[in-house]
Structure formats: C-alpha cells, structure tokens
Amino acid sequence: MSIVVRRTGQAMRATETNAHRHAVDVVLGHLGEIGPAVAALRRESSRLAEWGEELARVRLRGGSVFAAGSDGSSHEAQRFTSELNAHDPVSGSGFKAISITKGATGSDGSGSMGDQVSTQVSEGDIVVLLAAKGITDELREAAAAAKSRGARVWALTGKESKDLAQSVNEAICIDTDPPHAEEAHLVAVLALCECFEDALKHIRPE
C-alpha cells in the first residue's frame, strides 16, 4: 500500500512540475509578445514628451483634459485622468482631468460621449481617446464634438483601431494585437503623467 502511495505522489509531483513549466512558458511568451508594443512606444518617445509638455501648458492656462476609451480602454482612460490629477503638484489649483464614460448622464441629461464632450469641453482643452481593440461610433462622435469646441484631440490606437487617427489631430498607433496595445497604452498614459509633472517645474505660465 505504501508503494502505491509513494508512486502516486511522485506522479503528482511530476504532473505539477510540468504544469508549472507550462505556466512559466505562458508568462515568458506573453512578455515576449509585449516587445513590439514597447518598441512602438520607444519610437514615439519624443511625441509623448511633447504631449506631456502640452498637458502642462493646458493646466497652466486654466484648461482641462478629458479622456475616453472604447470597450476595455475605458479603464485606461479613467486611470489616466486619475493619475493626471494626482500628478498636479499644487493642491487646489483648479485643474481638472475628467474621464468621459459611455452611458454617463450629465446634469443636463446628456448621455452619449459626444453630448458630454459638447457640454463640458472648451476651446483650448485636450481630449485623449483610447482604443486598443476597435473604434466605436461614440469615439468618432466625441472626436468631432471636441474639434467643434476648439479642443485638440489625441488618440492612442492599436492594430485594429488605427483608423481613428483620421478623426483626431494626432495619434500614436501601437500596431499590435488588442491585449498588448492596451498594455502599452497604460504605460503611455503613466509616462504622460510623469512628463506632465516634470514639465510643470520648467514651463512658465503663458
């Protein structure tokens, strides 16, 4: 009986070891696939730095920054505005970074992203649109509404959503599959927030 238990235990340990090795391969495979996305961000480092400086200028002249995303990218949009507010070194400065979410209802009863942009965005503001997977009509409407209000519109896109660049002023395309594009977008917005904070130390109010 003891021999059976010992052999069974050995077999279980072997199975667990194989499963662990497979899991490690999955992790390494995922990390390897992030490489092209990170390389794309490196190529856009100058543009990201320029965007970070422009965000600082908007803050210094009393403007606001808005962000919206399609599908899963809405989480990155919310993270971006939350981090941007947190990176403002002056408490109570009045600066606003606002996330526009699908289906949210404004004080005037507006619900679509386009309606929210039309009622909240002003000339000189910046609107950042994120789409790692696909482009929704609401994102296109938000871009059009922002432009009509005199705001600048930027986009972070992926392989399946790069056509959004046609609807905005500037775009950075991470030409990879949606999951890795989304990961790159998160890195990009966190880098933007760091650039924003650093730029505020050097840029004088206009």
C-alpha positions in Angstrom: 0.0 0.0 0.0 2.8 2.4 0.8 4.5 1.7 -2.5 1.3 2.8 -4.3 1.1 6.0 -2.3 4.7 6.8 -3.0 4.4 6.2 -6.7 1.2 8.2 -6.9 2.8 11.1 -5.0 5.8 11.0 -7.4 3.4 11.1 -10.4 1.5 14.0 -8.9 4.8 15.9 -8.4 5.8 15.3 -11.9 2.5 16.5 -13.2 2.7 19.6 -11.0 6.2 20.3 -12.3 5.1 20.0 -15.9 2.1 22.3 -15.3 4.4 24.8 -13.6 6.8 24.8 -16.6 3.9 25.3 -18.9 2.7 28.2 -16.9 6.2 29.7 -17.0 6.3 29.3 -20.8 2.9 31.1 -21.0 4.3 34.0 -18.9 7.5 34.2 -20.9 5.5 34.0 -24.2 3.3 36.9 -23.1 6.3 39.0 -22.1 8.0 38.3 -25.4 4.9 39.5 -27.3 5.0 42.8 -25.4 8.3 43.6 -27.1 6.9 45.1 -30.3 4.5 47.2 -28.3 7.3 48.6 -26.1 9.4 49.2 -29.2 6.5 51.2 -30.7 6.4 53.4 -27.6 10.1 54.0 -27.8 9.8 55.3 -31.3 7.1 57.7 -30.1 9.0 58.9 -27.1 9.5 62.4 -28.5 5.8 62.8 -29.2 4.9 61.5 -25.7 7.3 64.1 -24.3 5.7 66.8 -26.4 2.2 65.7 -25.3 3.3 65.8 -21.6 4.5 69.4 -22.0 1.3 70.4 -23.8 -0.7 69.0 -20.9 1.3 71.1 -18.6 0.6 74.2 -20.7 -3.1 73.5 -20.7 -3.1 73.2 -16.9 -1.1 76.5 -16.5 -3.5 78.4 -18.7 -6.6 77.1 -16.8 -7.8 74.5 -19.3 -8.9 70.9 -18.7 -8.0 67.5 -20.0 -10.6 64.9 -20.9 -10.2 61.2 -21.8 -12.5 58.5 -23.1 -12.0 54.9 -24.2 -13.8 52.2 -26.1 -14.5 48.8 -24.5 -11.7 47.8 -22.2 -9.8 51.0 -23.0 -12.2 53.0 -20.8 -10.3 51.7 -17.8 -7.1 53.2 -19.1 -8.9 56.4 -19.8 -10.1 56.6 -16.2 -6.6 55.6 -14.8 -5.1 58.4 -17.0 -7.3 61.2 -15.6 -7.0 59.9 -12.0 -3.2 59.8 -12.3 -3.0 63.2 -14.0 -4.9 64.8 -11.2 -2.6 63.1 -8.7 0.5 64.4 -10.5 -0.6 68.0 -10.2 1.8 69.3 -7.6 -0.4 72.2 -6.5 -3.3 71.3 -4.3 -6.5 73.2 -5.1 -5.1 74.5 -8.4 -8.4 74.1 -10.1 -7.0 71.9 -12.8 -9.4 69.2 -14.0 -8.7 65.9 -15.7 -12.0 64.3 -16.4 -12.9 60.8 -17.7 -15.9 60.6 -20.0 -17.6 57.3 -19.8 -20.1 55.6 -22.0 -23.7 55.9 -20.7 -22.9 58.5 -18.1 -25.5 61.2 -17.7 -24.7 64.8 -17.3 -26.6 67.4 -15.3 -28.4 68.4 -18.5 -29.5 64.8 -19.2 -26.9 64.2 -21.9 -25.7 60.6 -22.1 -23.5 59.9 -25.1 -19.8 60.7 -25.2 -20.4 63.2 -27.9 -23.0 65.0 -25.8 -20.8 65.0 -22.8 -17.9 66.5 -24.8 -20.2 69.2 -26.2 -21.3 70.3 -22.8 -18.0 70.1 -20.9 -15.1 70.7 -23.3 -14.0 74.3 -24.0 -11.6 75.8 -26.5 -8.0 75.1 -25.8 -8.8 71.9 -23.8 -7.3 68.5 -24.8 -9.3 65.3 -25.3 -7.4 62.0 -25.3 -9.2 59.0 -26.9 -8.0 55.4 -26.3 -8.9 52.4 -28.5 -6.9 49.3 -28.3 -9.5 47.0 -29.9 -11.9 48.8 -32.1 -13.4 52.2 -32.9 -16.9 52.9 -31.7 -19.2 55.5 -33.2 -19.2 57.2 -29.9 -15.5 57.8 -30.0 -15.8 59.3 -33.5 -18.6 61.5 -32.3 -16.6 62.6 -29.3 -13.7 63.5 -31.6 -15.9 65.5 -33.8 -17.6 67.3 -30.9 -14.2 68.1 -29.3 -12.9 69.6 -32.6 -16.1 71.7 -33.0 -15.5 73.1 -29.5 -11.9 74.2 -30.4 -10.2 71.4 -28.4 -7.2 69.4 -29.6 -7.8 65.7 -29.9 -5.2 62.9 -29.5 -5.6 59.2 -29.8 -3.8 56.1 -28.7 -4.8 53.2 -31.0 -3.9 49.6 -31.8 -3.7 47.5 -34.9 -7.4 47.1 -35.2 -8.2 50.7 -34.4 -5.6 52.8 -36.2 -8.2 54.3 -38.5 -9.2 56.5 -35.5 -6.2 58.6 -36.4 -8.2 60.1 -39.3 -10.6 61.6 -36.8 -8.1 63.3 -34.5 -5.3 65.9 -34.6 -2.5 63.5 -33.6 -2.3 59.8 -32.9 0.1 57.2 -31.6 -0.5 53.7 -33.0 0.7 50.6 -31.2 0.5 48.3 -34.2 -0.1 45.0 -32.2 -3.0 42.9 -31.1 -5.5 44.5 -28.7 -4.3 43.0 -25.4 -0.7 44.2 -25.9 -1.8 47.5 -27.3 -3.9 48.1 -24.2 -0.9 47.3 -22.0 1.2 49.8 -24.0 -1.5 52.4 -23.7 -1.3 52.1 -19.9 2.4 52.6 -20.0 2.0 55.6 -22.3 -0.5 57.4 -20.1 1.6 56.8 -17.0 4.6 58.2 -18.9 2.5 61.2 -19.9 1.6 61.9 -16.3 5.3 61.9 -15.4 6.1 64.2 -18.3 3.3 66.5 -17.2 4.6 66.8 -13.7 8.1 67.3 -14.8 7.1 70.0 -17.3 5.3 72.0 -14.7 8.7 72.5 -13.0 10.1 74.2 -16.1 7.3 75.8 -18.1 6.2 79.3 -17.2 2.6 80.4 -17.5 1.8 82.0 -20.8 
